[in-house]
Amino acid sequence: MSTVNLVYFSWVRERIGKGEETLEVPAGVVTIADLLAHLKTLGEEYETALEHQNVIRAAINQEHVEHGEPIAGAREIALFPPMTGG
């Protein structure tokens, strides 16, 4: 297991009910997609926030990444909804 700091933004934060947390990541969680699937098992608030996980954006150590990106060595993982604006 490794430990990672998770940061949540916008409605992801509102639905989960916290802005950040430190999480022990199980060995089988290798990618962002794996992490999202794991988080959904932690409770109804996570399941609701990540219900449409294909629209959730992610960043590892403040660099935007795709869901297939490995999380090994990540110090911080941010999860947020798609950005809008002009």
mmCIF file of the C-alpha atoms, coordinates in Angstrom:
data_MODEL
# 
_entry.id   MODEL 
# 
loop_
_atom_site.group_PDB 
_atom_site.id 
_atom_site.type_symbol 
_atom_site.label_atom_id 
_atom_site.label_alt_id 
_atom_site.label_comp_id 
_atom_site.label_asym_id 
_atom_site.label_entity_id 
_atom_site.label_seq_id 
_atom_site.pdbx_PDB_ins_code 
_atom_site.Cartn_x 
_atom_site.Cartn_y 
_atom_site.Cartn_z 
_atom_site.occupancy 
_atom_site.B_iso_or_equiv 
_atom_site.pdbx_formal_charge 
_atom_site.auth_seq_id 
_atom_site.auth_comp_id 
_atom_site.auth_asym_id 
_atom_site.auth_atom_id 
_atom_site.pdbx_PDB_model_num 
ATOM 1  C CA . MET A 1 1  ? 0.000   0.000  0.000   1.00 0.00 ? 1  MET A CA 1 
ATOM 2  C CA . SER A 1 2  ? 1.025   3.544  -0.605  1.00 0.00 ? 2  SER A CA 1 
ATOM 3  C CA . THR A 1 3  ? -0.327  6.803  0.740   1.00 0.00 ? 3  THR A CA 1 
ATOM 4  C CA . VAL A 1 4  ? -1.493  9.648  -1.475  1.00 0.00 ? 4  VAL A CA 1 
ATOM 5  C CA . ASN A 1 5  ? -3.023  13.042 -0.814  1.00 0.00 ? 5  ASN A CA 1 
ATOM 6  C CA . LEU A 1 6  ? -6.316  13.425 -2.695  1.00 0.00 ? 6  LEU A CA 1 
ATOM 7  C CA . VAL A 1 7  ? -7.717  16.869 -3.458  1.00 0.00 ? 7  VAL A CA 1 
ATOM 8  C CA . TYR A 1 8  ? -11.307 17.378 -4.642  1.00 0.00 ? 8  TYR A CA 1 
ATOM 9  C CA . PHE A 1 9  ? -12.678 20.416 -6.472  1.00 0.00 ? 9  PHE A CA 1 
ATOM 10 C CA . SER A 1 10 ? -16.065 21.949 -7.323  1.00 0.00 ? 10 SER A CA 1 
ATOM 11 C CA . TRP A 1 11 ? -19.063 19.613 -7.184  1.00 0.00 ? 11 TRP A CA 1 
ATOM 12 C CA . VAL A 1 12 ? -16.814 16.592 -6.606  1.00 0.00 ? 12 VAL A CA 1 
ATOM 13 C CA . ARG A 1 13 ? -15.762 18.243 -3.318  1.00 0.00 ? 13 ARG A CA 1 
ATOM 14 C CA . GLU A 1 14 ? -19.343 19.221 -2.482  1.00 0.00 ? 14 GLU A CA 1 
ATOM 15 C CA . ARG A 1 15 ? -20.708 15.713 -3.023  1.00 0.00 ? 15 ARG A CA 1 
ATOM 16 C CA . ILE A 1 16 ? -17.904 13.934 -1.152  1.00 0.00 ? 16 ILE A CA 1 
ATOM 17 C CA . GLY A 1 17 ? -18.118 16.490 1.647   1.00 0.00 ? 17 GLY A CA 1 
ATOM 18 C CA . LYS A 1 18 ? -14.429 17.292 2.016   1.00 0.00 ? 18 LYS A CA 1 
ATOM 19 C CA . GLY A 1 19 ? -11.780 19.193 0.094   1.00 0.00 ? 19 GLY A CA 1 
ATOM 20 C CA . GLU A 1 20 ? -8.943  16.757 0.626   1.00 0.00 ? 20 GLU A CA 1 
ATOM 21 C CA . GLU A 1 21 ? -7.863  13.624 2.411   1.00 0.00 ? 21 GLU A CA 1 
ATOM 22 C CA . THR A 1 22 ? -4.928  11.275 2.727   1.00 0.00 ? 22 THR A CA 1 
ATOM 23 C CA . LEU A 1 23 ? -5.717  7.782  1.531   1.00 0.00 ? 23 LEU A CA 1 
ATOM 24 C CA . GLU A 1 24 ? -3.997  4.411  1.810   1.00 0.00 ? 24 GLU A CA 1 
ATOM 25 C CA . VAL A 1 25 ? -4.125  3.081  -1.749  1.00 0.00 ? 25 VAL A CA 1 
ATOM 26 C CA . PRO A 1 26 ? -4.427  -0.735 -2.022  1.00 0.00 ? 26 PRO A CA 1 
ATOM 27 C CA . ALA A 1 27 ? -1.797  -2.528 -4.121  1.00 0.00 ? 27 ALA A CA 1 
ATOM 28 C CA . GLY A 1 28 ? -4.307  -3.419 -6.850  1.00 0.00 ? 28 GLY A CA 1 
ATOM 29 C CA . VAL A 1 29 ? -5.061  0.247  -7.551  1.00 0.00 ? 29 VAL A CA 1 
ATOM 30 C CA . VAL A 1 30 ? -2.627  1.098  -10.347 1.00 0.00 ? 30 VAL A CA 1 
ATOM 31 C CA . THR A 1 31 ? -4.254  3.780  -12.526 1.00 0.00 ? 31 THR A CA 1 
ATOM 32 C CA . ILE A 1 32 ? -6.539  6.786  -12.112 1.00 0.00 ? 32 ILE A CA 1 
ATOM 33 C CA . ALA A 1 33 ? -9.420  4.592  -13.378 1.00 0.00 ? 33 ALA A CA 1 
ATOM 34 C CA . ASP A 1 34 ? -8.614  2.001  -10.683 1.00 0.00 ? 34 ASP A CA 1 
ATOM 35 C CA . LEU A 1 35 ? -8.529  4.773  -8.074  1.00 0.00 ? 35 LEU A CA 1 
ATOM 36 C CA . LEU A 1 36 ? -11.934 6.105  -9.145  1.00 0.00 ? 36 LEU A CA 1 
ATOM 37 C CA . ALA A 1 37 ? -13.407 2.587  -8.959  1.00 0.00 ? 37 ALA A CA 1 
ATOM 38 C CA . HIS A 1 38 ? -11.853 2.098  -5.496  1.00 0.00 ? 38 HIS A CA 1 
ATOM 39 C CA . LEU A 1 39 ? -13.139 5.433  -4.202  1.00 0.00 ? 39 LEU A CA 1 
ATOM 40 C CA . LYS A 1 40 ? -16.679 4.517  -5.246  1.00 0.00 ? 40 LYS A CA 1 
ATOM 41 C CA . THR A 1 41 ? -16.532 1.614  -2.765  1.00 0.00 ? 41 THR A CA 1 
ATOM 42 C CA . LEU A 1 42 ? -15.804 3.932  0.186   1.00 0.00 ? 42 LEU A CA 1 
ATOM 43 C CA . GLY A 1 43 ? -19.359 5.154  0.677   1.00 0.00 ? 43 GLY A CA 1 
ATOM 44 C CA . GLU A 1 44 ? -22.475 6.593  -0.853  1.00 0.00 ? 44 GLU A CA 1 
ATOM 45 C CA . GLU A 1 45 ? -21.029 10.109 -1.047  1.00 0.00 ? 45 GLU A CA 1 
ATOM 46 C CA . TYR A 1 46 ? -18.116 8.864  -3.183  1.00 0.00 ? 46 TYR A CA 1 
ATOM 47 C CA . GLU A 1 47 ? -20.415 6.744  -5.319  1.00 0.00 ? 47 GLU A CA 1 
ATOM 48 C CA . THR A 1 48 ? -22.632 9.777  -5.972  1.00 0.00 ? 48 THR A CA 1 
ATOM 49 C CA . ALA A 1 49 ? -19.729 12.137 -6.691  1.00 0.00 ? 49 ALA A CA 1 
ATOM 50 C CA . LEU A 1 50 ? -18.036 9.710  -9.075  1.00 0.00 ? 50 LEU A CA 1 
ATOM 51 C CA . GLU A 1 51 ? -21.167 8.185  -10.606 1.00 0.00 ? 51 GLU A CA 1 
ATOM 52 C CA . HIS A 1 52 ? -20.212 9.392  -14.086 1.00 0.00 ? 52 HIS A CA 1 
ATOM 53 C CA . GLN A 1 53 ? -16.508 8.772  -13.702 1.00 0.00 ? 53 GLN A CA 1 
ATOM 54 C CA . ASN A 1 54 ? -15.847 9.197  -17.438 1.00 0.00 ? 54 ASN A CA 1 
ATOM 55 C CA . VAL A 1 55 ? -16.391 12.978 -17.039 1.00 0.00 ? 55 VAL A CA 1 
ATOM 56 C CA . ILE A 1 56 ? -14.115 13.327 -13.995 1.00 0.00 ? 56 ILE A CA 1 
ATOM 57 C CA . ARG A 1 57 ? -10.790 14.949 -14.780 1.00 0.00 ? 57 ARG A CA 1 
ATOM 58 C CA . ALA A 1 58 ? -7.601  14.144 -12.888 1.00 0.00 ? 58 ALA A CA 1 
ATOM 59 C CA . ALA A 1 59 ? -4.188  15.600 -12.214 1.00 0.00 ? 59 ALA A CA 1 
ATOM 60 C CA . ILE A 1 60 ? -1.168  13.915 -10.686 1.00 0.00 ? 60 ILE A CA 1 
ATOM 61 C CA . ASN A 1 61 ? 1.270   16.283 -8.958  1.00 0.00 ? 61 ASN A CA 1 
ATOM 62 C CA . GLN A 1 62 ? -0.556  19.189 -10.663 1.00 0.00 ? 62 GLN A CA 1 
ATOM 63 C CA . GLU A 1 63 ? -0.274  17.781 -14.225 1.00 0.00 ? 63 GLU A CA 1 
ATOM 64 C CA . HIS A 1 64 ? -3.435  16.793 -16.079 1.00 0.00 ? 64 HIS A CA 1 
ATOM 65 C CA . VAL A 1 65 ? -3.547  13.071 -16.897 1.00 0.00 ? 65 VAL A CA 1 
ATOM 66 C CA . GLU A 1 66 ? -5.857  10.545 -18.558 1.00 0.00 ? 66 GLU A CA 1 
ATOM 67 C CA . HIS A 1 67 ? -7.645  7.817  -16.599 1.00 0.00 ? 67 HIS A CA 1 
ATOM 68 C CA . GLY A 1 68 ? -5.153  5.186  -17.805 1.00 0.00 ? 68 GLY A CA 1 
ATOM 69 C CA . GLU A 1 69 ? -2.236  7.010  -16.201 1.00 0.00 ? 69 GLU A CA 1 
ATOM 70 C CA . PRO A 1 70 ? -0.347  5.019  -13.526 1.00 0.00 ? 70 PRO A CA 1 
ATOM 71 C CA . ILE A 1 71 ? -0.478  6.585  -10.063 1.00 0.00 ? 71 ILE A CA 1 
ATOM 72 C CA . ALA A 1 72 ? 2.763   5.069  -8.725  1.00 0.00 ? 72 ALA A CA 1 
ATOM 73 C CA . GLY A 1 73 ? 4.869   7.741  -7.062  1.00 0.00 ? 73 GLY A CA 1 
ATOM 74 C CA . ALA A 1 74 ? 2.062   10.298 -6.966  1.00 0.00 ? 74 ALA A CA 1 
ATOM 75 C CA . ARG A 1 75 ? 2.224   12.675 -4.008  1.00 0.00 ? 75 ARG A CA 1 
ATOM 76 C CA . GLU A 1 76 ? -1.020  14.431 -4.866  1.00 0.00 ? 76 GLU A CA 1 
ATOM 77 C CA . ILE A 1 77 ? -3.968  13.451 -7.037  1.00 0.00 ? 77 ILE A CA 1 
ATOM 78 C CA . ALA A 1 78 ? -6.641  16.031 -7.802  1.00 0.00 ? 78 ALA A CA 1 
ATOM 79 C CA . LEU A 1 79 ? -10.112 15.075 -9.019  1.00 0.00 ? 79 LEU A CA 1 
ATOM 80 C CA . PHE A 1 80 ? -12.440 17.639 -10.569 1.00 0.00 ? 80 PHE A CA 1 
ATOM 81 C CA . PRO A 1 81 ? -15.320 17.982 -13.026 1.00 0.00 ? 81 PRO A CA 1 
ATOM 82 C CA . PRO A 1 82 ? -14.842 19.207 -16.610 1.00 0.00 ? 82 PRO A CA 1 
ATOM 83 C CA . MET A 1 83 ? -13.947 22.860 -16.781 1.00 0.00 ? 83 MET A CA 1 
ATOM 84 C CA . THR A 1 84 ? -16.251 25.271 -18.531 1.00 0.00 ? 84 THR A CA 1 
ATOM 85 C CA . GLY A 1 85 ? -15.957 28.893 -19.412 1.00 0.00 ? 85 GLY A CA 1 
ATOM 86 C CA . GLY A 1 86 ? -14.860 31.154 -22.159 1.00 0.00 ? 86 GLY A CA 1 
# 
